[in-house]
């Protein structure tokens, strides 16, 4: 098989997965394990959809924002239809929506996704119409973050639940999560272990605390004016903030294109303040960014991929060079970039969700930031490692960065979308 034929075969296989998991106006990450619409999944999947059908790509984002809360939050899951194979379902969250949603959010990649769809659009009239519609919702979501998750105006927002990070059981959360009480925890039955191996998923102790937090927030009636200050878990994550910074930056540029000067100015100011504040999370010892626990008032000693994700935000050149060196060092420790945690750390686990495995969406975001900063050789290393994982193990949710073993769900939508992006970016 020639290289060109092989690339086209990969592309077609990825396209088939997007179609398989398409539910008409939204996609599911994969059948069974994740049967609903997830926030940042949809945003990243829209980038792959654009290669197949521009209008369908925009629909993915507009469906998400049709379920934006009145206060500006965009929830992390939308329960479009009943499926009792997933826990915790809408009855556990009980957010009181007409179409039920969860009461927490996820990494705000919508601004980045909308801007990228717009800049690559072939149908410019459609793009201007759809982007113009989304722009105000995304701006409201950004405003919500700084109002509700940075109430003291530090420039950085906090997570109130590990699930908001997208990196659910990262080592980053261990200490803060251990401090969350499980007193009064209502009985529950996990469903994820019906679809994935227990050794690849969060532990029961972690899950108890996840559900305890949900029950606590539910008792506060999901009032975002209260949740931050009354949460026993408040962690400032550099990776999450980097995504928000990049989305603010991209939306500012998009707003300029659409003649929305006020939205552009607001988002540019948010990004500038946050980028300056992000430097307070730099660790000279680890040579990367680290989390900060607002409850304990301490930095978190954890060399996770969340501390490398700021490459996506466009950090200053000196910091970017350090992050590039960190990635180069990690490449010597694993066979496939990018591990979600430093393999030299005793807490590393190459098969358990976000405690070591490689994820193509993280590879894509980091590579995008490196590419903008001129680290093209490292970008190509990440791209090649990503495609090699697909060749050897298929379109899995995540992978062991040492062995390349497929882990989690299979026929995974955002993995397929990222493969399409990696293939087309090299054309």
N, C-alpha and C positions, 0 to 999 in steps of 0.2 A: 504494500500500500504506500503510495507516495505521500509526502508530507501534506500536500494540498488536499488530497483525498481524505487523509486522516483528520485534518482540521475540519473539513466539511462534515465528516461523519460525526465528530464530537458536537459540532454545532447543531446538527439535525437531532441528535439524541437529546441535547439540552432543550431544543424547541419542543420536542414531544413531551418532556416533563412539564414544561410550562402549560401546555395544552391539557395534559392529564389533570393538573391541579387547579385549573381554571374553573371557577363557578359562575362565570358570566360577567359579573361586575366586581368580583374580587377573587383572589386566589387563596388557597390554603397552603401552609408550608409543606405538608404531606398528609395524606389520608391516614386516619387512625390516631396517630400520636398527637397531631395538631389539626383538628377539623374546622377551625374558625379563621377569621381574618386577624392577623397580627400586624401591629403598627409598622415597625421598622422592616419587617419582612416585605410588606406590600410596597413600601417606598423603594427598596432596593430591587425588588422583582420588576417594578415598572421600567427600570433601565433595560432589562432583558426584553421585556414586552415591546419596547420601542423598536427593536430590530425586526419584529414581526408585524406589528400593527400599532401605529402611533396613537390612534384614537383609543384603543384598548389600554395603552399605557397610561394615558391621562385619566381614564375611567377608574383605574386602580387607586389613584390618589384622590380623586373627587369622592369616591365611595367612602374612603377613610374619613375625609373631612365632613361628610354629611352627618357624621356621628360625633363631631366636636361638641364638648359640653358648653353650656352657656357662659361659664367662667373662662373659657379659652382652652381648657385641657383637651388633648386628644388621647383617648384611652388606649391601653396596650392591646386589648382584645375586643373585638366586636362579635357578639354571638348572633350571627345572622339566622341560624336555624338550630333546632334542637339536636343535640348529640350527647347522649349520656355516657359516652366512652371517654370523656375528658373530665378531669378534676383539677382545680375547682371550677365548677360551672357557674352559670348566672345566679342560681339559687344561693350559692355561697357568698357571692359578691353583693347581691341585692342592692344594686345602685339605683333602682327605680326608674330606669330608662324605658322608653317605649320599645326600642330595640335594645336589649340588654347589653351592657358593656362592663368591663372591669372598672375599678375606681382609681387605678394608677396609670402611669404613662410609660413611655419607652424612649430610647435614644432618638432625638429629633432630626432624623435624616431627611425629612420631607423637603426642607428648603434646598438642600443640596440636590435632591432628586428632581425637583421641579425646575431648578435652574439648568440642570444638565439636559433634561428633556427639551427645554426651550432652546438651548444653544445648539442642539443637534437636529432640531426639527426640520423636516422636509416640507411639511404643511405649516407654513408660518402663520397663516390666518387662524388655523385651529390652535396652534401653540399660544398665540397672543390671547385668544379668547379663554382658553383653559387656564393659562398661567395667571391671567388677570383675575379670574374667579378664585383661584387658590391663594393668591398673594395675601389677601386680607386675612384669611383663616390662619395661614402660617405666621403672619405677623402677630395675630392675637395669641397664638400658642407660645411664641417667643416671649411676649409680654407676660403671659401667665407664669412662665418659668421664673422670671426675675421677680415677679410680685409674690408668688406663693412658695418658691423654693429658695429664695435669697432675700427673705424679709428684712434683713439688716443691711442690705446693699453692699455686700462684699465684692460683687462682680461674678461670683461663682455660685452655682446652684447645687443643692444637695439632693441625694436620693433618699426616699423614705422606705424603700423596699428593695431588696436585691434584684427582684425581677425587673425593676425599672431600668437597670443597667443593661439588660440583655445578656449579661454575663453572670447568670443566676447564682452559681455556687463558687465563684472565684475566691481564691485565698484572700483577696482584698477585704472580704466581708466577715471573715471568721471571728475576729475578736469582737466586733460590734454586734454580730448576730448572736454570739454566745451570751451577751448581756441582755438579750430579749427574753423576758419571762414567758413561760408556757403555762403558768398557773391558770386554771379555768379553761384550758384548751378543749374545745368541743370535739367529740370523736369524728374521725373522717376516714375515708378510704382512698388511697392513692390509685390512679389509673395509669400513670405513665409506665409503670413496671409491667403492664400487660403488653407493651409495645417495644420496650427496650430493656436491656440487661441491667440489673440493679447495680452492678459494678461500674456502669457507665453514667449513672444518674446521681443526683444529690442524695445524701444520706437521710435517714428518717429524722435524725436530730435536727438537721437543717430544715427539712420539710415542716416539722412541728413549728419551728419559729417563723417560717414563711406564712403558715396558716394563722398563727397567733397574731401576726401583724395585720393580716386581712381582717380578722375578727375584731381587732382593736379599732381599726379605721372604720369598719362598718358601724361600730357602736357610736362613732362620732358623726354618723350619717354622711360620710364622705365629704365633709365640709372642708374645702381646700384652704379656707382662711384659718383653720385650726390644725390641720394634719401635720405640717412641718414642726411646729413648736411642741406638739403633743406626741410626736413619734419617738419611741425609744431607740429608733435606728435612724441616724442622720449622717450620711457619709458623702463627702465631696469627692467625686470621681473625676480624675483628669481626662479619661477617655470620653466620658459622657459630656463633659464640658467642652472638650475639643470638637465633638460633633455639633454641639449647639453653636459654638463660635463659627465653625465653617458654614453652617446653615444660615446664620445671621449675615455673614459676609456675602454669601451667594445670593441671598434674597435682596440684599442692598443693591447688588449689581442688576438683578432682575427688575427690581422696582425702578431703577434708573431707566432701563430699557422701556418700561411700560409707562413712564411719565408720572410715577408715584413718588415724588420727592420726599414727602414726609415719612413714608415707610422706609425709604432708603436711608434717610438720616437717622431714624430711630435704630435700625438694625446695625448700621455702621458704628454708632455710638456704643451699642451693647457689645459688639464684637471687640472693639478697641479696649473697653474697660475690662472685659473678661480675659482677653489675651494678656494684658498686663498682670491681672490677678493670678493667672495660671502659673506664673513663674514662682509664686509662693509655694507651689507644690513640687518644685524641683528638688531632687535628692542628689547631693554631690557624691554620696557614698555609692548609690546604685547607678548613677549616671542616667537617670530617667525620672519621670514624674511619678509621684505616689499619691495615694488617697489621703484624705484628712477626715478624722472622725469628730464631728461637731459635738457629740455627746461627751466623749472623754477629753476632747481638746488636744488630741495627739495625732501626729502623722502616723500612717499605717506602714509598717515594715513589710512590704510585699512587692516583689518585682514581677508584676503581671503585665500582660499585653495592654492593659488599660493605661499604663504609664508610657507606652510607646505610641498609642493612638494619637496623641497630640501632633504627631507628624501630619495628620490630616488637616489640622487647623492652620498650618502655616506658621509655626513658631519661628523665633529668630534663628538666623543661620547657624550660630554657634550651638544652640540647642539641637537643631536639626542634625548637625554633624555628629553630635553625641548619640542621638537616637540611631543614626545610620551605623555608627560603630557598634552599638548594642545589638542591632540586628545582625551585623556581620559576625559578632561573637556568638550569637545564638545559632547561627547557621553552622558553626563548627561543632555544636553540641547535638544537633538533630539532623535527620535526613530530609525533612520536609519543613520549610518555613510556613507560617510563623507560629511557634508554640504559644499557647495562651498563658503559660507561666514559665519562669526560668527553670530549666531542668536541673540546675545546680542547687536549687532550693529543696530541702527535705520534704516540703509539702507538695511538691510536684507529683502529679499523677497523669500519665499520658493517655489514659483511657476514660477518665471521669469528667465529662462535660467541660467545664471551663477551668479545670485545674491543671491543664497541660495540653489538651488536644488542639490541633490546628483547624481553623475555620476559614473557608474561602471568602466570606464577606469581610472578615478582619483583614485578610491579605489584600483584598481589593482597596479598602479604605486607606490602609497604610501605604500601599503602592501608589495610590493617587496623590497622596501628599508628598511622597518622595519624588515622584515624577515632576511635580510642580517646582520642587526645590532643586532639580537637576541631578538627582542621584539615579540616573537611568540604568546603570549596570545592576544596581541592587534591585530596582524595579523588575528587570528582566529575570533575575534570580527568583524573585517571588512568583512571577508569572509562570515560569517554567516549573517550579515546584508545585504550584497549584494544578496545572494541567497534568503533571505526572501523577498526582494523586487520583485524578479522574481516570486516567488510563489504567491504573493499577487496581483501583478499588471502587470505581463507579461514583454516582452522584449522591454521596452520603451527606448526612447532616454535619458531621465533623470527623476528624481522622487522628489516629495516633501519629504524632510527628516523628517517631522513631521508626515504626514498622510500616506506616501507611495504612494500617487496618481501618476499614470503614466502621464508623460508630454511630449510635443514635438511629434516627430515622433514615429511610432510603428514599429514592426518587424525590430528592429534596429541591423545592422550587428555587430558593435563593442561591443554592449552590449552582444550579443550572443557569440561572441568570448571570451569575458572576463568570461562569465559563464563557458564555456568549460575549460578555464584556471583555474578558481577557483575549479572546480570539479576535474580536473586531478591532481592539486597540492596537493590535500588531499588524493589521492589514496595511 
